[in-house]
Amino acid sequence: GRAAVLGFDSEPVNPIAGDEVTLWVAYDLPAPEITGGTATYSFTYNGIPFPATVDPLCDQTACPKQIGFNNESSSSTFPSGISGKVVSSIRWNDQNDDLVWCVETTWKV
């Protein structure tokens, strides 16, 4: 089932090239618990979409995900040599291919 996203943010809010950027999402997961699925990462740069990356969900986070409150975070280095608008999206689907949650962040650099 679809999780209720309780909070989502990034730090720093306005990253610059070379910054370590951490994204976090807190969510309340209804039944069933998650034992597999996919994590899809996609982004656009100045309106141009780039091919999405799809990874096994349990390679990206510990499984199973228990019913109830969960808190996830991930970090990556913000790229250099870009300017304009970057829109990043993360989408999780469970073992039944049902949407768990989807979040999107927009940065202007």
MDTraj code that builds the backbone (N, CA, C; nanometers):
import mdtraj as md
import numpy as np

residues = "GLY ARG ALA ALA VAL LEU GLY PHE ASP SER GLU PRO VAL ASN PRO ILE ALA GLY ASP GLU VAL THR LEU TRP VAL ALA TYR ASP LEU PRO ALA PRO GLU ILE THR GLY GLY THR ALA THR TYR SER PHE THR TYR ASN GLY ILE PRO PHE PRO ALA THR VAL ASP PRO LEU CYS ASP GLN THR ALA CYS PRO LYS GLN ILE GLY PHE ASN ASN GLU SER SER SER SER THR PHE PRO SER GLY ILE SER GLY LYS VAL VAL SER SER ILE ARG TRP ASN ASP GLN ASN ASP ASP LEU VAL TRP CYS VAL GLU THR THR TRP LYS VAL".split()
xyz = np.array([
    [0.0807, -0.1189, 0.0000],
    [0.0000, 0.0000, 0.0000],
    [0.0847, 0.1248, 0.0000],
    [0.0226, 0.2339, -0.0308],
    [0.0940, 0.3608, -0.0376],
    [0.1219, 0.4128, 0.1017],
    [0.2454, 0.4536, 0.1241],
    [0.2863, 0.5089, 0.2530],
    [0.2464, 0.6553, 0.2607],
    [0.2217, 0.7011, 0.3810],
    [0.1986, 0.8435, 0.4046],
    [0.3336, 0.9082, 0.4318],
    [0.3754, 0.9997, 0.3433],
    [0.5018, 1.0701, 0.3644],
    [0.4796, 1.1748, 0.4729],
    [0.5565, 1.1635, 0.5807],
    [0.5418, 1.2529, 0.6952],
    [0.6375, 1.3707, 0.6870],
    [0.7484, 1.3536, 0.6180],
    [0.8459, 1.4613, 0.6048],
    [0.9467, 1.4270, 0.4978],
    [0.9970, 1.5291, 0.4293],
    [1.0973, 1.5103, 0.3252],
    [1.1766, 1.6394, 0.3145],
    [1.3086, 1.6273, 0.3059],
    [1.3909, 1.7477, 0.2957],
    [1.5290, 1.7101, 0.2441],
    [1.6078, 1.8110, 0.2128],
    [1.7469, 1.7916, 0.1742],
    [1.8329, 1.8888, 0.2531],
    [1.9579, 1.8513, 0.2710],
    [2.0530, 1.9359, 0.3416],
    [2.1852, 1.9276, 0.2679],
    [2.2458, 2.0360, 0.2246],
    [2.1940, 2.1715, 0.2342],
    [2.0766, 2.1939, 0.1386],
    [1.9960, 2.2944, 0.1688],
    [1.8781, 2.3237, 0.0878],
    [1.9179, 2.3769, -0.0498],
    [2.0237, 2.4585, -0.0556],
    [2.0724, 2.5136, -0.1820],
    [2.2164, 2.4684, -0.2048],
    [2.2360, 2.3447, -0.2533],
    [2.3722, 2.2924, -0.2670],
    [2.4492, 2.3608, -0.3787],
    [2.5812, 2.3583, -0.3641],
    [2.6711, 2.4050, -0.4686],
    [2.7619, 2.2881, -0.5062],
    [2.8328, 2.3018, -0.6180],
    [2.9174, 2.1943, -0.6688],
    [3.0100, 2.1413, -0.5596],
    [3.0139, 2.0098, -0.5478],
    [3.1026, 1.9452, -0.4525],
    [3.0430, 1.9232, -0.3153],
    [2.9277, 1.9851, -0.2854],
    [2.8626, 1.9639, -0.1553],
    [2.8179, 1.8191, -0.1419],
    [2.8273, 1.7654, -0.0215],
    [2.7651, 1.6377, 0.0106],
    [2.6190, 1.6683, 0.0429],
    [2.5271, 1.6161, -0.0378],
    [2.3845, 1.6438, -0.0219],
    [2.3173, 1.5204, 0.0368],
    [2.2420, 1.5414, 0.1446],
    [2.1675, 1.4326, 0.2073],
    [2.0189, 1.4572, 0.1878],
    [1.9509, 1.3554, 0.1359],
    [1.8051, 1.3575, 0.1243],
    [1.7495, 1.2635, 0.2296],
    [1.6402, 1.3032, 0.2945],
    [1.5750, 1.2129, 0.3892],
    [1.4251, 1.2181, 0.3696],
    [1.3632, 1.1062, 0.4007],
    [1.2174, 1.0959, 0.3942],
    [1.1713, 1.0108, 0.5117],
    [1.0702, 1.0600, 0.5807],
    [1.0058, 0.9859, 0.6896],
    [0.8665, 0.9492, 0.6413],
    [0.8265, 0.8238, 0.6654],
    [0.6971, 0.7796, 0.6146],
    [0.6353, 0.6753, 0.7064],
    [0.5033, 0.6651, 0.6971],
    [0.4261, 0.5674, 0.7733],
    [0.3774, 0.4616, 0.6740],
    [0.4250, 0.3386, 0.6915],
    [0.3969, 0.2319, 0.5969],
    [0.2788, 0.1475, 0.6437],
    [0.1715, 0.1394, 0.5618],
    [0.0608, 0.0495, 0.5939],
    [0.0985, -0.0932, 0.5542],
    [0.0104, -0.1891, 0.5756],
    [0.0346, -0.3265, 0.5315],
    [0.0372, -0.3295, 0.3790],
    [0.1090, -0.4211, 0.3170],
    [0.1961, -0.5216, 0.3770],
    [0.3364, -0.4665, 0.3981],
    [0.4171, -0.5366, 0.4801],
    [0.5559, -0.4950, 0.4920],
    [0.6246, -0.5170, 0.3576],
    [0.7326, -0.4444, 0.3356],
    [0.8019, -0.4499, 0.2064],
    [0.9143, -0.5528, 0.2132],
    [0.9103, -0.6495, 0.1220],
    [1.0127, -0.7531, 0.1163],
    [1.0941, -0.7463, -0.0132],
    [1.0584, -0.6542, -0.1022],
    [1.1288, -0.6393, -0.2292],
    [1.0677, -0.5247, -0.3070],
    [1.1095, -0.5104, -0.4316],
    [1.0558, -0.4043, -0.5155],
    [1.1659, -0.3319, -0.5893],
    [1.1357, -0.2087, -0.6312],
    [1.2317, -0.1296, -0.7072],
    [1.2419, 0.0117, -0.6517],
    [1.3601, 0.0696, -0.6691],
    [1.3848, 0.2105, -0.6400],
    [1.4223, 0.2758, -0.7725],
    [1.3449, 0.3775, -0.8124],
    [1.3684, 0.4454, -0.9398],
    [1.4155, 0.5877, -0.9120],
    [1.5303, 0.6211, -0.9691],
    [1.5894, 0.7538, -0.9528],
    [1.5901, 0.8209, -1.0886],
    [1.5302, 0.9398, -1.0965],
    [1.5288, 1.0108, -1.2235],
    [1.5539, 1.1591, -1.1994],
    [1.6014, 1.2263, -1.3044],
    [1.6201, 1.3707, -1.2922],
    [1.6114, 1.4365, -1.4280],
    [1.5783, 1.5654, -1.4220],
    [1.5835, 1.6489, -1.5412],
    [1.6793, 1.7636, -1.5124],
    [1.7447, 1.8086, -1.6175],
    [1.8376, 1.9217, -1.6075],
    [1.7934, 2.0232, -1.7109],
    [1.7491, 2.1415, -1.6618],
    [1.6960, 2.2472, -1.7487],
    [1.5868, 2.1932, -1.8411],
    [1.5015, 2.1065, -1.7848],
    [1.3879, 2.0544, -1.8583],
    [1.4174, 1.9328, -1.9445],
    [1.5435, 1.8913, -1.9515],
    [1.5809, 1.7759, -2.0332],
    [1.5843, 1.6518, -1.9438],
    [1.4994, 1.5520, -1.9727],
    [1.5004, 1.4314, -1.8892],
    [1.6186, 1.3408, -1.9225],
    [1.6758, 1.2808, -1.8207],
    [1.7817, 1.1822, -1.8369],
    [1.7250, 1.0444, -1.8062],
    [1.7834, 0.9389, -1.8627],
    [1.7300, 0.8045, -1.8378],
    [1.7283, 0.7735, -1.6879],
    [1.6186, 0.7132, -1.6446],
    [1.6037, 0.6768, -1.5037],
    [1.6930, 0.5579, -1.4703],
    [1.7342, 0.5512, -1.3453],
    [1.8065, 0.4367, -1.2921],
    [1.7092, 0.3584, -1.2058],
    [1.6982, 0.2284, -1.2321],
    [1.6092, 0.1428, -1.1537],
    [1.6942, 0.0353, -1.0870],
    [1.6898, 0.0320, -0.9541],
    [1.7671, -0.0645, -0.8771],
    [1.6736, -0.1494, -0.7923],
    [1.7160, -0.2727, -0.7581],
    [1.6383, -0.3503, -0.6620],
    [1.6287, -0.2723, -0.5302],
    [1.5078, -0.2562, -0.4800],
    [1.4855, -0.1762, -0.3606],
    [1.5710, -0.2229, -0.2434],
    [1.5829, -0.3542, -0.2254],
    [1.6547, -0.4053, -0.1094],
    [1.8069, -0.3945, -0.1234],
    [1.8559, -0.3500, -0.2423],
    [1.9971, -0.3129, -0.2560],
    [2.0191, -0.1705, -0.2065],
    [1.9111, -0.0903, -0.1987],
    [1.9192, 0.0504, -0.1613],
    [1.8857, 0.0754, -0.0147],
    [1.8168, -0.0187, 0.0475],
    [1.7734, -0.0033, 0.1863],
    [1.7581, -0.1423, 0.2473],
    [1.7617, -0.1495, 0.3780],
    [1.7461, -0.2785, 0.4454],
    [1.6018, -0.3277, 0.4320],
    [1.5873, -0.4549, 0.4000],
    [1.4546, -0.5169, 0.3914],
    [1.4492, -0.6332, 0.4900],
    [1.3326, -0.6698, 0.5419],
    [1.2025, -0.6108, 0.5083],
    [1.1805, -0.4771, 0.5782],
    [1.0948, -0.3951, 0.5178],
    [1.0502, -0.2696, 0.5791],
    [0.9267, -0.3007, 0.6612],
    [0.9320, -0.2645, 0.7879],
    [0.8228, -0.2963, 0.8794],
    [0.7059, -0.1995, 0.8618],
    [0.5875, -0.2482, 0.8903],
    [0.4681, -0.1643, 0.8925],
    [0.4867, -0.0600, 1.0023],
    [0.4463, 0.0648, 0.9744],
    [0.4594, 0.1727, 1.0722],
    [0.5623, 0.2751, 1.0279],
    [0.6216, 0.3445, 1.1248],
    [0.7117, 0.4567, 1.0978],
    [0.8463, 0.4078, 1.0465],
    [0.8948, 0.4714, 0.9386],
    [1.0276, 0.4455, 0.8840],
    [1.0913, 0.5788, 0.8486],
    [1.2239, 0.5815, 0.8518],
    [1.2999, 0.7024, 0.8208],
    [1.4175, 0.6613, 0.7330],
    [1.4295, 0.7192, 0.6147],
    [1.5357, 0.6844, 0.5204],
    [1.6192, 0.8071, 0.4896],
    [1.7474, 0.7852, 0.4618],
    [1.8308, 0.8951, 0.4138],
    [1.9358, 0.8399, 0.3190],
    [1.9802, 0.9249, 0.2284],
    [2.0900, 0.8888, 0.1385],
    [2.1682, 1.0148, 0.1069],
    [2.2959, 0.9958, 0.0772],
    [2.3839, 1.1089, 0.0489],
    [2.4569, 1.0865, -0.0824],
    [2.4835, 1.1969, -0.1507],
    [2.5638, 1.1928, -0.2726],
    [2.6293, 1.3286, -0.2908],
    [2.7294, 1.3334, -0.3763],
    [2.8004, 1.4582, -0.4038],
    [2.7290, 1.5329, -0.5152],
    [2.6997, 1.6605, -0.4900],
    [2.6330, 1.7426, -0.5913],
    [2.7307, 1.7687, -0.7052],
    [2.6874, 1.7502, -0.8309],
    [2.7797, 1.7610, -0.9443],
    [2.8290, 1.9033, -0.9676],
    [2.9455, 1.9119, -1.0305],
    [3.0010, 2.0427, -1.0663],
    [2.9782, 2.0678, -1.2147],
    [2.9982, 2.1925, -1.2562],
    [2.9902, 2.2269, -1.3966],
    [2.8494, 2.2381, -1.4520],
    [2.7513, 2.2538, -1.3659],
    [2.6145, 2.2703, -1.4143],
    [2.5574, 2.4009, -1.3617],
    [2.4637, 2.4561, -1.4352],
    [2.3906, 2.5725, -1.3873],
    [2.2510, 2.5653, -1.4465],
    [2.1543, 2.6106, -1.3700],
    [2.0163, 2.6050, -1.4145],
    [1.9301, 2.5330, -1.3129],
    [1.8344, 2.4561, -1.3629],
    [1.7350, 2.3903, -1.2770],
    [1.7518, 2.2389, -1.2835],
    [1.7673, 2.1777, -1.1663],
    [1.7788, 2.0328, -1.1546],
    [1.6583, 1.9829, -1.0747],
    [1.5818, 1.8900, -1.1328],
    [1.4684, 1.8284, -1.0642],
    [1.5008, 1.6804, -1.0481],
    [1.5037, 1.6353, -0.9230],
    [1.5364, 1.4969, -0.8915],
    [1.4147, 1.4290, -0.8312],
    [1.3915, 1.3036, -0.8694],
    [1.2775, 1.2311, -0.8138],
    [1.3200, 1.0904, -0.7741],
    [1.2639, 1.0430, -0.6624],
    [1.2861, 0.9070, -0.6135],
    [1.1491, 0.8422, -0.5971],
    [1.1367, 0.7216, -0.6535],
    [1.0092, 0.6489, -0.6486],
    [1.0376, 0.5073, -0.6013],
    [0.9645, 0.4647, -0.4988],
    [0.9746, 0.3271, -0.4507],
    [0.8477, 0.2516, -0.4851],
    [0.8650, 0.1311, -0.5403],
    [0.7544, 0.0386, -0.5614],
    [0.7835, -0.0882, -0.4823],
    [0.6786, -0.1494, -0.4286],
    [0.6985, -0.2691, -0.3465],
    [0.7037, -0.3954, -0.4328],
    [0.7082, -0.5101, -0.3659],
    [0.7203, -0.6393, -0.4343],
    [0.6021, -0.6694, -0.5262],
    [0.4891, -0.6016, -0.5072],
    [0.3723, -0.6177, -0.5947],
    [0.3673, -0.5108, -0.7032],
    [0.4745, -0.4289, -0.7122],
    [0.4857, -0.3162, -0.8050],
    [0.3874, -0.2042, -0.7727],
    [0.3368, -0.2015, -0.6487],
    [0.2518, -0.0913, -0.6040],
    [0.3407, 0.0230, -0.5556],
    [0.2987, 0.1469, -0.5833],
    [0.3727, 0.2633, -0.5376],
    [0.3740, 0.2679, -0.3850],
    [0.4939, 0.2842, -0.3275],
    [0.5081, 0.3035, -0.1828],
    [0.5115, 0.4531, -0.1554],
    [0.6043, 0.5236, -0.2177],
    [0.6113, 0.6695, -0.2109],
    [0.6950, 0.7229, -0.3252],
    [0.6750, 0.8527, -0.3521],
    [0.7504, 0.9231, -0.4549],
    [0.7736, 1.0649, -0.4044],
    [0.8988, 1.1103, -0.4108],
    [0.9313, 1.2469, -0.3684],
    [1.0124, 1.3142, -0.4782],
    [1.0038, 1.4462, -0.4823],
    [1.0724, 1.5242, -0.5853],
    [1.1349, 1.6473, -0.5204],
    [1.2558, 1.6798, -0.5658],
    [1.3282, 1.7970, -0.5185],
    [1.3693, 1.8815, -0.6374],
    [1.3569, 2.0138, -0.6240],
    [1.4022, 2.1051, -0.7283],
    [1.5107, 2.1957, -0.6715],
    [1.6234, 2.2009, -0.7430],
    [1.7328, 2.2899, -0.7066],
    [1.7580, 2.3856, -0.8227],
    [1.7871, 2.5108, -0.7910],
    [1.8311, 2.6076, -0.8914],
    [1.9763, 2.6399, -0.8600],
    [2.0629, 2.6110, -0.9567],
    [2.2084, 2.6273, -0.9353],
    [2.2676, 2.7207, -1.0376],
])
top = md.Topology()
chain = top.add_chain()
for i, resn in enumerate(residues, 1):
    res = top.add_residue(resn, chain, resSeq=i)
    for name in ("N", "CA", "C"):
        top.add_atom(name, md.element.get_by_symbol(name[0]), res)
traj = md.Trajectory(xyz[None], top)
